[in-house]
């Protein structure tokens, strides 16, 4: 369970740490390697079940990716 939390945290942090100009390339890469649904799924899970901080960060990450 601890590993899952670390992985989910890294999804939020990775997206939030992207430079503005790198977001489109990140999304293209995720589409190409079929990992976009996994990334968005983890962020959605954080929005639904995370702590206040996790929800806020996940919302910001989804917004940066263009899903909110």
mmCIF file of the N, C-alpha and C atoms, coordinates in Angstrom:
data_MODEL
# 
_entry.id   MODEL 
# 
loop_
_atom_site.group_PDB 
_atom_site.id 
_atom_site.type_symbol 
_atom_site.label_atom_id 
_atom_site.label_alt_id 
_atom_site.label_comp_id 
_atom_site.label_asym_id 
_atom_site.label_entity_id 
_atom_site.label_seq_id 
_atom_site.pdbx_PDB_ins_code 
_atom_site.Cartn_x 
_atom_site.Cartn_y 
_atom_site.Cartn_z 
_atom_site.occupancy 
_atom_site.B_iso_or_equiv 
_atom_site.pdbx_formal_charge 
_atom_site.auth_seq_id 
_atom_site.auth_comp_id 
_atom_site.auth_asym_id 
_atom_site.auth_atom_id 
_atom_site.pdbx_PDB_model_num 
ATOM 1   N N  . UNK A 1 1  ? 0.816   -1.193 0.000   1.00 0.00 ? 1  UNK A N  1 
ATOM 2   C CA . UNK A 1 1  ? 0.000   0.000  0.000   1.00 0.00 ? 1  UNK A CA 1 
ATOM 3   C C  . UNK A 1 1  ? 0.860   1.257  0.000   1.00 0.00 ? 1  UNK A C  1 
ATOM 4   N N  . UNK A 1 2  ? 1.978   1.242  0.711   1.00 0.00 ? 2  UNK A N  1 
ATOM 5   C CA . UNK A 1 2  ? 2.863   2.399  0.739   1.00 0.00 ? 2  UNK A CA 1 
ATOM 6   C C  . UNK A 1 2  ? 3.402   2.681  -0.654  1.00 0.00 ? 2  UNK A C  1 
ATOM 7   N N  . UNK A 1 3  ? 3.764   1.640  -1.406  1.00 0.00 ? 3  UNK A N  1 
ATOM 8   C CA . UNK A 1 3  ? 4.260   1.846  -2.761  1.00 0.00 ? 3  UNK A CA 1 
ATOM 9   C C  . UNK A 1 3  ? 3.212   2.523  -3.634  1.00 0.00 ? 3  UNK A C  1 
ATOM 10  N N  . UNK A 1 4  ? 1.926   2.113  -3.511  1.00 0.00 ? 4  UNK A N  1 
ATOM 11  C CA . UNK A 1 4  ? 0.870   2.735  -4.297  1.00 0.00 ? 4  UNK A CA 1 
ATOM 12  C C  . UNK A 1 4  ? 0.780   4.222  -3.984  1.00 0.00 ? 4  UNK A C  1 
ATOM 13  N N  . UNK A 1 5  ? 0.875   4.591  -2.713  1.00 0.00 ? 5  UNK A N  1 
ATOM 14  C CA . UNK A 1 5  ? 0.808   5.998  -2.337  1.00 0.00 ? 5  UNK A CA 1 
ATOM 15  C C  . UNK A 1 5  ? 1.970   6.771  -2.938  1.00 0.00 ? 5  UNK A C  1 
ATOM 16  N N  . UNK A 1 6  ? 3.165   6.187  -2.919  1.00 0.00 ? 6  UNK A N  1 
ATOM 17  C CA . UNK A 1 6  ? 4.317   6.865  -3.496  1.00 0.00 ? 6  UNK A CA 1 
ATOM 18  C C  . UNK A 1 6  ? 4.138   7.044  -4.994  1.00 0.00 ? 6  UNK A C  1 
ATOM 19  N N  . UNK A 1 7  ? 3.607   6.029  -5.656  1.00 0.00 ? 7  UNK A N  1 
ATOM 20  C CA . UNK A 1 7  ? 3.386   6.113  -7.091  1.00 0.00 ? 7  UNK A CA 1 
ATOM 21  C C  . UNK A 1 7  ? 2.363   7.195  -7.399  1.00 0.00 ? 7  UNK A C  1 
ATOM 22  N N  . UNK A 1 8  ? 1.247   7.207  -6.665  1.00 0.00 ? 8  UNK A N  1 
ATOM 23  C CA . UNK A 1 8  ? 0.217   8.209  -6.898  1.00 0.00 ? 8  UNK A CA 1 
ATOM 24  C C  . UNK A 1 8  ? 0.766   9.603  -6.637  1.00 0.00 ? 8  UNK A C  1 
ATOM 25  N N  . UNK A 1 9  ? 1.557   9.748  -5.596  1.00 0.00 ? 9  UNK A N  1 
ATOM 26  C CA . UNK A 1 9  ? 2.159   11.042 -5.295  1.00 0.00 ? 9  UNK A CA 1 
ATOM 27  C C  . UNK A 1 9  ? 3.058   11.466 -6.436  1.00 0.00 ? 9  UNK A C  1 
ATOM 28  N N  . UNK A 1 10 ? 3.822   10.538 -6.990  1.00 0.00 ? 10 UNK A N  1 
ATOM 29  C CA . UNK A 1 10 ? 4.731   10.913 -8.065  1.00 0.00 ? 10 UNK A CA 1 
ATOM 30  C C  . UNK A 1 10 ? 3.966   11.345 -9.312  1.00 0.00 ? 10 UNK A C  1 
ATOM 31  N N  . UNK A 1 11 ? 2.776   10.776 -9.572  1.00 0.00 ? 11 UNK A N  1 
ATOM 32  C CA . UNK A 1 11 ? 1.978   11.235 -10.708 1.00 0.00 ? 11 UNK A CA 1 
ATOM 33  C C  . UNK A 1 11 ? 1.626   12.702 -10.522 1.00 0.00 ? 11 UNK A C  1 
ATOM 34  N N  . UNK A 1 12 ? 1.127   13.054 -9.349  1.00 0.00 ? 12 UNK A N  1 
ATOM 35  C CA . UNK A 1 12 ? 0.768   14.453 -9.085  1.00 0.00 ? 12 UNK A CA 1 
ATOM 36  C C  . UNK A 1 12 ? 1.990   15.344 -9.197  1.00 0.00 ? 12 UNK A C  1 
ATOM 37  N N  . UNK A 1 13 ? 3.053   14.957 -8.531  1.00 0.00 ? 13 UNK A N  1 
ATOM 38  C CA . UNK A 1 13 ? 4.268   15.780 -8.513  1.00 0.00 ? 13 UNK A CA 1 
ATOM 39  C C  . UNK A 1 13 ? 4.878   15.893 -9.898  1.00 0.00 ? 13 UNK A C  1 
ATOM 40  N N  . UNK A 1 14 ? 4.906   14.796 -10.649 1.00 0.00 ? 14 UNK A N  1 
ATOM 41  C CA . UNK A 1 14 ? 5.475   14.849 -11.997 1.00 0.00 ? 14 UNK A CA 1 
ATOM 42  C C  . UNK A 1 14 ? 4.721   15.832 -12.878 1.00 0.00 ? 14 UNK A C  1 
ATOM 43  N N  . UNK A 1 15 ? 3.405   15.789 -12.825 1.00 0.00 ? 15 UNK A N  1 
ATOM 44  C CA . UNK A 1 15 ? 2.615   16.709 -13.654 1.00 0.00 ? 15 UNK A CA 1 
ATOM 45  C C  . UNK A 1 15 ? 2.799   18.148 -13.176 1.00 0.00 ? 15 UNK A C  1 
ATOM 46  N N  . UNK A 1 16 ? 2.777   18.340 -11.871 1.00 0.00 ? 16 UNK A N  1 
ATOM 47  C CA . UNK A 1 16 ? 2.903   19.699 -11.337 1.00 0.00 ? 16 UNK A CA 1 
ATOM 48  C C  . UNK A 1 16 ? 4.286   20.283 -11.590 1.00 0.00 ? 16 UNK A C  1 
ATOM 49  N N  . UNK A 1 17 ? 5.290   19.449 -11.706 1.00 0.00 ? 17 UNK A N  1 
ATOM 50  C CA . UNK A 1 17 ? 6.654   19.922 -11.934 1.00 0.00 ? 17 UNK A CA 1 
ATOM 51  C C  . UNK A 1 17 ? 6.982   20.153 -13.405 1.00 0.00 ? 17 UNK A C  1 
ATOM 52  N N  . UNK A 1 18 ? 6.065   19.802 -14.301 1.00 0.00 ? 18 UNK A N  1 
ATOM 53  C CA . UNK A 1 18 ? 6.313   20.031 -15.729 1.00 0.00 ? 18 UNK A CA 1 
ATOM 54  C C  . UNK A 1 18 ? 6.350   21.526 -16.026 1.00 0.00 ? 18 UNK A C  1 
ATOM 55  N N  . UNK A 1 19 ? 7.262   21.910 -16.897 1.00 0.00 ? 19 UNK A N  1 
ATOM 56  C CA . UNK A 1 19 ? 7.266   23.278 -17.404 1.00 0.00 ? 19 UNK A CA 1 
ATOM 57  C C  . UNK A 1 19 ? 6.049   23.428 -18.313 1.00 0.00 ? 19 UNK A C  1 
ATOM 58  N N  . UNK A 1 20 ? 5.519   24.625 -18.401 1.00 0.00 ? 20 UNK A N  1 
ATOM 59  C CA . UNK A 1 20 ? 4.326   24.874 -19.216 1.00 0.00 ? 20 UNK A CA 1 
ATOM 60  C C  . UNK A 1 20 ? 4.508   24.370 -20.648 1.00 0.00 ? 20 UNK A C  1 
ATOM 61  N N  . UNK A 1 21 ? 5.672   24.582 -21.224 1.00 0.00 ? 21 UNK A N  1 
ATOM 62  C CA . UNK A 1 21 ? 5.937   24.161 -22.596 1.00 0.00 ? 21 UNK A CA 1 
ATOM 63  C C  . UNK A 1 21 ? 6.112   22.665 -22.784 1.00 0.00 ? 21 UNK A C  1 
ATOM 64  N N  . UNK A 1 22 ? 6.220   21.915 -21.695 1.00 0.00 ? 22 UNK A N  1 
ATOM 65  C CA . UNK A 1 22 ? 6.428   20.467 -21.772 1.00 0.00 ? 22 UNK A CA 1 
ATOM 66  C C  . UNK A 1 22 ? 5.151   19.659 -21.612 1.00 0.00 ? 22 UNK A C  1 
ATOM 67  N N  . UNK A 1 23 ? 4.050   20.323 -21.303 1.00 0.00 ? 23 UNK A N  1 
ATOM 68  C CA . UNK A 1 23 ? 2.812   19.594 -21.015 1.00 0.00 ? 23 UNK A CA 1 
ATOM 69  C C  . UNK A 1 23 ? 2.298   18.849 -22.241 1.00 0.00 ? 23 UNK A C  1 
ATOM 70  N N  . UNK A 1 24 ? 2.262   19.512 -23.391 1.00 0.00 ? 24 UNK A N  1 
ATOM 71  C CA . UNK A 1 24 ? 1.758   18.855 -24.607 1.00 0.00 ? 24 UNK A CA 1 
ATOM 72  C C  . UNK A 1 24 ? 2.611   17.639 -24.964 1.00 0.00 ? 24 UNK A C  1 
ATOM 73  N N  . UNK A 1 25 ? 3.917   17.760 -24.843 1.00 0.00 ? 25 UNK A N  1 
ATOM 74  C CA . UNK A 1 25 ? 4.801   16.629 -25.146 1.00 0.00 ? 25 UNK A CA 1 
ATOM 75  C C  . UNK A 1 25 ? 4.566   15.481 -24.160 1.00 0.00 ? 25 UNK A C  1 
ATOM 76  N N  . UNK A 1 26 ? 4.321   15.819 -22.898 1.00 0.00 ? 26 UNK A N  1 
ATOM 77  C CA . UNK A 1 26 ? 4.036   14.789 -21.884 1.00 0.00 ? 26 UNK A CA 1 
ATOM 78  C C  . UNK A 1 26 ? 2.753   14.040 -22.245 1.00 0.00 ? 26 UNK A C  1 
ATOM 79  N N  . UNK A 1 27 ? 1.713   14.775 -22.619 1.00 0.00 ? 27 UNK A N  1 
ATOM 80  C CA . UNK A 1 27 ? 0.441   14.138 -22.982 1.00 0.00 ? 27 UNK A CA 1 
ATOM 81  C C  . UNK A 1 27 ? 0.630   13.260 -24.220 1.00 0.00 ? 27 UNK A C  1 
ATOM 82  N N  . UNK A 1 28 ? 1.345   13.765 -25.234 1.00 0.00 ? 28 UNK A N  1 
ATOM 83  C CA . UNK A 1 28 ? 1.609   12.957 -26.433 1.00 0.00 ? 28 UNK A CA 1 
ATOM 84  C C  . UNK A 1 28 ? 2.353   11.676 -26.080 1.00 0.00 ? 28 UNK A C  1 
ATOM 85  N N  . UNK A 1 29 ? 3.360   11.789 -25.215 1.00 0.00 ? 29 UNK A N  1 
ATOM 86  C CA . UNK A 1 29 ? 4.133   10.613 -24.800 1.00 0.00 ? 29 UNK A CA 1 
ATOM 87  C C  . UNK A 1 29 ? 3.227   9.606  -24.089 1.00 0.00 ? 29 UNK A C  1 
ATOM 88  N N  . UNK A 1 30 ? 2.364   10.100 -23.213 1.00 0.00 ? 30 UNK A N  1 
ATOM 89  C CA . UNK A 1 30 ? 1.466   9.207  -22.477 1.00 0.00 ? 30 UNK A CA 1 
ATOM 90  C C  . UNK A 1 30 ? 0.459   8.534  -23.402 1.00 0.00 ? 30 UNK A C  1 
ATOM 91  N N  . UNK A 1 31 ? -0.024  9.264  -24.402 1.00 0.00 ? 31 UNK A N  1 
ATOM 92  C CA . UNK A 1 31 ? -0.938  8.661  -25.376 1.00 0.00 ? 31 UNK A CA 1 
ATOM 93  C C  . UNK A 1 31 ? -0.205  7.587  -26.163 1.00 0.00 ? 31 UNK A C  1 
ATOM 94  N N  . UNK A 1 32 ? 1.006   7.912  -26.589 1.00 0.00 ? 32 UNK A N  1 
ATOM 95  C CA . UNK A 1 32 ? 1.788   6.969  -27.392 1.00 0.00 ? 32 UNK A CA 1 
ATOM 96  C C  . UNK A 1 32 ? 2.097   5.680  -26.631 1.00 0.00 ? 32 UNK A C  1 
ATOM 97  N N  . UNK A 1 33 ? 2.489   5.821  -25.357 1.00 0.00 ? 33 UNK A N  1 
ATOM 98  C CA . UNK A 1 33 ? 2.834   4.599  -24.607 1.00 0.00 ? 33 UNK A CA 1 
ATOM 99  C C  . UNK A 1 33 ? 1.648   4.050  -23.799 1.00 0.00 ? 33 UNK A C  1 
ATOM 100 N N  . UNK A 1 34 ? 0.446   4.591  -24.084 1.00 0.00 ? 34 UNK A N  1 
ATOM 101 C CA . UNK A 1 34 ? -0.808  4.100  -23.523 1.00 0.00 ? 34 UNK A CA 1 
ATOM 102 C C  . UNK A 1 34 ? -0.858  4.194  -21.992 1.00 0.00 ? 34 UNK A C  1 
ATOM 103 N N  . UNK A 1 35 ? -0.236  5.233  -21.432 1.00 0.00 ? 35 UNK A N  1 
ATOM 104 C CA . UNK A 1 35 ? -0.251  5.395  -19.977 1.00 0.00 ? 35 UNK A CA 1 
ATOM 105 C C  . UNK A 1 35 ? -1.107  6.571  -19.515 1.00 0.00 ? 35 UNK A C  1 
ATOM 106 N N  . UNK A 1 36 ? -1.725  7.297  -20.448 1.00 0.00 ? 36 UNK A N  1 
ATOM 107 C CA . UNK A 1 36 ? -2.506  8.472  -20.062 1.00 0.00 ? 36 UNK A CA 1 
ATOM 108 C C  . UNK A 1 36 ? -3.672  8.091  -19.158 1.00 0.00 ? 36 UNK A C  1 
ATOM 109 N N  . UNK A 1 37 ? -4.366  7.009  -19.472 1.00 0.00 ? 37 UNK A N  1 
ATOM 110 C CA . UNK A 1 37 ? -5.506  6.613  -18.638 1.00 0.00 ? 37 UNK A CA 1 
ATOM 111 C C  . UNK A 1 37 ? -5.048  6.247  -17.227 1.00 0.00 ? 37 UNK A C  1 
ATOM 112 N N  . UNK A 1 38 ? -3.862  5.663  -17.105 1.00 0.00 ? 38 UNK A N  1 
ATOM 113 C CA . UNK A 1 38 ? -3.333  5.327  -15.784 1.00 0.00 ? 38 UNK A CA 1 
ATOM 114 C C  . UNK A 1 38 ? -3.037  6.604  -14.994 1.00 0.00 ? 38 UNK A C  1 
ATOM 115 N N  . UNK A 1 39 ? -2.406  7.577  -15.640 1.00 0.00 ? 39 UNK A N  1 
ATOM 116 C CA . UNK A 1 39 ? -2.079  8.844  -14.977 1.00 0.00 ? 39 UNK A CA 1 
ATOM 117 C C  . UNK A 1 39 ? -3.364  9.535  -14.539 1.00 0.00 ? 39 UNK A C  1 
ATOM 118 N N  . UNK A 1 40 ? -4.316  9.681  -15.456 1.00 0.00 ? 40 UNK A N  1 
ATOM 119 C CA . UNK A 1 40 ? -5.569  10.358 -15.142 1.00 0.00 ? 40 UNK A CA 1 
ATOM 120 C C  . UNK A 1 40 ? -6.351  9.574  -14.089 1.00 0.00 ? 40 UNK A C  1 
ATOM 121 N N  . UNK A 1 41 ? -6.314  8.265  -14.157 1.00 0.00 ? 41 UNK A N  1 
ATOM 122 C CA . UNK A 1 41 ? -6.991  7.432  -13.158 1.00 0.00 ? 41 UNK A CA 1 
ATOM 123 C C  . UNK A 1 41 ? -6.455  7.665  -11.756 1.00 0.00 ? 41 UNK A C  1 
ATOM 124 N N  . UNK A 1 42 ? -5.143  7.742  -11.630 1.00 0.00 ? 42 UNK A N  1 
ATOM 125 C CA . UNK A 1 42 ? -4.543  8.018  -10.319 1.00 0.00 ? 42 UNK A CA 1 
ATOM 126 C C  . UNK A 1 42 ? -4.919  9.411  -9.828  1.00 0.00 ? 42 UNK A C  1 
ATOM 127 N N  . UNK A 1 43 ? -4.911  10.371 -10.737 1.00 0.00 ? 43 UNK A N  1 
ATOM 128 C CA . UNK A 1 43 ? -5.281  11.734 -10.346 1.00 0.00 ? 43 UNK A CA 1 
ATOM 129 C C  . UNK A 1 43 ? -6.756  11.799 -9.947  1.00 0.00 ? 43 UNK A C  1 
ATOM 130 N N  . UNK A 1 44 ? -7.618  11.111 -10.685 1.00 0.00 ? 44 UNK A N  1 
ATOM 131 C CA . UNK A 1 44 ? -9.037  11.063 -10.325 1.00 0.00 ? 44 UNK A CA 1 
ATOM 132 C C  . UNK A 1 44 ? -9.240  10.405 -8.964  1.00 0.00 ? 44 UNK A C  1 
ATOM 133 N N  . UNK A 1 45 ? -8.505  9.337  -8.714  1.00 0.00 ? 45 UNK A N  1 
ATOM 134 C CA . UNK A 1 45 ? -8.595  8.652  -7.426  1.00 0.00 ? 45 UNK A CA 1 
ATOM 135 C C  . UNK A 1 45 ? -8.204  9.600  -6.289  1.00 0.00 ? 45 UNK A C  1 
ATOM 136 N N  . UNK A 1 46 ? -7.154  10.372 -6.510  1.00 0.00 ? 46 UNK A N  1 
ATOM 137 C CA . UNK A 1 46 ? -6.744  11.357 -5.503  1.00 0.00 ? 46 UNK A CA 1 
ATOM 138 C C  . UNK A 1 46 ? -7.825  12.412 -5.298  1.00 0.00 ? 46 UNK A C  1 
ATOM 139 N N  . UNK A 1 47 ? -8.487  12.818 -6.375  1.00 0.00 ? 47 UNK A N  1 
ATOM 140 C CA . UNK A 1 47 ? -9.565  13.809 -6.262  1.00 0.00 ? 47 UNK A CA 1 
ATOM 141 C C  . UNK A 1 47 ? -10.723 13.264 -5.425  1.00 0.00 ? 47 UNK A C  1 
ATOM 142 N N  . UNK A 1 48 ? -11.000 11.990 -5.558  1.00 0.00 ? 48 UNK A N  1 
ATOM 143 C CA . UNK A 1 48 ? -12.137 11.395 -4.859  1.00 0.00 ? 48 UNK A CA 1 
ATOM 144 C C  . UNK A 1 48 ? -11.820 10.973 -3.431  1.00 0.00 ? 48 UNK A C  1 
ATOM 145 N N  . UNK A 1 49 ? -10.620 10.454 -3.196  1.00 0.00 ? 49 UNK A N  1 
ATOM 146 C CA . UNK A 1 49 ? -10.341 9.804  -1.916  1.00 0.00 ? 49 UNK A CA 1 
ATOM 147 C C  . UNK A 1 49 ? -9.118  10.339 -1.180  1.00 0.00 ? 49 UNK A C  1 
ATOM 148 N N  . UNK A 1 50 ? -8.449  11.324 -1.742  1.00 0.00 ? 50 UNK A N  1 
ATOM 149 C CA . UNK A 1 50 ? -7.215  11.821 -1.136  1.00 0.00 ? 50 UNK A CA 1 
ATOM 150 C C  . UNK A 1 50 ? -7.465  12.789 0.008   1.00 0.00 ? 50 UNK A C  1 
ATOM 151 N N  . UNK A 1 51 ? -6.384  13.136 0.660   1.00 0.00 ? 51 UNK A N  1 
ATOM 152 C CA . UNK A 1 51 ? -6.435  14.170 1.681   1.00 0.00 ? 51 UNK A CA 1 
ATOM 153 C C  . UNK A 1 51 ? -6.725  15.499 0.997   1.00 0.00 ? 51 UNK A C  1 
ATOM 154 N N  . UNK A 1 52 ? -6.953  16.518 1.794   1.00 0.00 ? 52 UNK A N  1 
ATOM 155 C CA . UNK A 1 52 ? -7.218  17.840 1.216   1.00 0.00 ? 52 UNK A CA 1 
ATOM 156 C C  . UNK A 1 52 ? -6.073  18.268 0.289   1.00 0.00 ? 52 UNK A C  1 
ATOM 157 N N  . UNK A 1 53 ? -4.842  18.079 0.735   1.00 0.00 ? 53 UNK A N  1 
ATOM 158 C CA . UNK A 1 53 ? -3.675  18.453 -0.069  1.00 0.00 ? 53 UNK A CA 1 
ATOM 159 C C  . UNK A 1 53 ? -3.614  17.629 -1.354  1.00 0.00 ? 53 UNK A C  1 
ATOM 160 N N  . UNK A 1 54 ? -3.848  16.325 -1.247  1.00 0.00 ? 54 UNK A N  1 
ATOM 161 C CA . UNK A 1 54 ? -3.820  15.457 -2.434  1.00 0.00 ? 54 UNK A CA 1 
ATOM 162 C C  . UNK A 1 54 ? -4.910  15.852 -3.423  1.00 0.00 ? 54 UNK A C  1 
ATOM 163 N N  . UNK A 1 55 ? -6.099  16.166 -2.917  1.00 0.00 ? 55 UNK A N  1 
ATOM 164 C CA . UNK A 1 55 ? -7.194  16.589 -3.803  1.00 0.00 ? 55 UNK A CA 1 
ATOM 165 C C  . UNK A 1 55 ? -6.840  17.883 -4.517  1.00 0.00 ? 55 UNK A C  1 
ATOM 166 N N  . UNK A 1 56 ? -6.291  18.827 -3.777  1.00 0.00 ? 56 UNK A N  1 
ATOM 167 C CA . UNK A 1 56 ? -5.924  20.120 -4.368  1.00 0.00 ? 56 UNK A CA 1 
ATOM 168 C C  . UNK A 1 56 ? -4.854  19.933 -5.443  1.00 0.00 ? 56 UNK A C  1 
ATOM 169 N N  . UNK A 1 57 ? -3.817  19.152 -5.145  1.00 0.00 ? 57 UNK A N  1 
ATOM 170 C CA . UNK A 1 57 ? -2.747  18.912 -6.110  1.00 0.00 ? 57 UNK A CA 1 
ATOM 171 C C  . UNK A 1 57 ? -3.251  18.142 -7.327  1.00 0.00 ? 57 UNK A C  1 
ATOM 172 N N  . UNK A 1 58 ? -4.109  17.149 -7.108  1.00 0.00 ? 58 UNK A N  1 
ATOM 173 C CA . UNK A 1 58 ? -4.650  16.371 -8.222  1.00 0.00 ? 58 UNK A CA 1 
ATOM 174 C C  . UNK A 1 58 ? -5.516  17.247 -9.114  1.00 0.00 ? 58 UNK A C  1 
ATOM 175 N N  . UNK A 1 59 ? -6.307  18.126 -8.505  1.00 0.00 ? 59 UNK A N  1 
ATOM 176 C CA . UNK A 1 59 ? -7.128  19.041 -9.294  1.00 0.00 ? 59 UNK A CA 1 
ATOM 177 C C  . UNK A 1 59 ? -6.257  19.960 -10.139 1.00 0.00 ? 59 UNK A C  1 
ATOM 178 N N  . UNK A 1 60 ? -5.198  20.472 -9.541  1.00 0.00 ? 60 UNK A N  1 
ATOM 179 C CA . UNK A 1 60 ? -4.285  21.340 -10.290 1.00 0.00 ? 60 UNK A CA 1 
ATOM 180 C C  . UNK A 1 60 ? -3.609  20.575 -11.424 1.00 0.00 ? 60 UNK A C  1 
ATOM 181 N N  . UNK A 1 61 ? -3.198  19.329 -11.157 1.00 0.00 ? 61 UNK A N  1 
ATOM 182 C CA . UNK A 1 61 ? -2.545  18.517 -12.179 1.00 0.00 ? 61 UNK A CA 1 
ATOM 183 C C  . UNK A 1 61 ? -3.510  18.221 -13.333 1.00 0.00 ? 61 UNK A C  1 
ATOM 184 N N  . UNK A 1 62 ? -4.759  17.856 -13.024 1.00 0.00 ? 62 UNK A N  1 
ATOM 185 C CA . UNK A 1 62 ? -5.738  17.605 -14.074 1.00 0.00 ? 62 UNK A CA 1 
ATOM 186 C C  . UNK A 1 62 ? -6.025  18.857 -14.879 1.00 0.00 ? 62 UNK A C  1 
ATOM 187 N N  . UNK A 1 63 ? -6.063  19.980 -14.215 1.00 0.00 ? 63 UNK A N  1 
ATOM 188 C CA . UNK A 1 63 ? -6.267  21.251 -14.909 1.00 0.00 ? 63 UNK A CA 1 
ATOM 189 C C  . UNK A 1 63 ? -5.096  21.543 -15.866 1.00 0.00 ? 63 UNK A C  1 
ATOM 190 N N  . UNK A 1 64 ? -3.881  21.311 -15.398 1.00 0.00 ? 64 UNK A N  1 
ATOM 191 C CA . UNK A 1 64 ? -2.694  21.549 -16.248 1.00 0.00 ? 64 UNK A CA 1 
ATOM 192 C C  . UNK A 1 64 ? -2.704  20.648 -17.478 1.00 0.00 ? 64 UNK A C  1 
ATOM 193 N N  . UNK A 1 65 ? -3.241  19.433 -17.319 1.00 0.00 ? 65 UNK A N  1 
ATOM 194 C CA . UNK A 1 65 ? -3.300  18.501 -18.449 1.00 0.00 ? 65 UNK A CA 1 
ATOM 195 C C  . UNK A 1 65 ? -4.482  18.787 -19.376 1.00 0.00 ? 65 UNK A C  1 
ATOM 196 N N  . UNK A 1 66 ? -5.371  19.689 -18.954 1.00 0.00 ? 66 UNK A N  1 
ATOM 197 C CA . UNK A 1 66 ? -6.498  20.051 -19.793 1.00 0.00 ? 66 UNK A CA 1 
ATOM 198 C C  . UNK A 1 66 ? -7.754  19.239 -19.554 1.00 0.00 ? 66 UNK A C  1 
ATOM 199 N N  . UNK A 1 67 ? -7.828  18.549 -18.431 1.00 0.00 ? 67 UNK A N  1 
ATOM 200 C CA . UNK A 1 67 ? -8.998  17.711 -18.139 1.00 0.00 ? 67 UNK A CA 1 
ATOM 201 C C  . UNK A 1 67 ? -9.993  18.381 -17.211 1.00 0.00 ? 67 UNK A C  1 
ATOM 202 N N  . UNK A 1 68 ? -9.712  19.568 -16.737 1.00 0.00 ? 68 UNK A N  1 
ATOM 203 C CA . UNK A 1 68 ? -10.676 20.330 -15.924 1.00 0.00 ? 68 UNK A CA 1 
ATOM 204 C C  . UNK A 1 68 ? -10.760 21.730 -16.464 1.00 0.00 ? 68 UNK A C  1 
# 
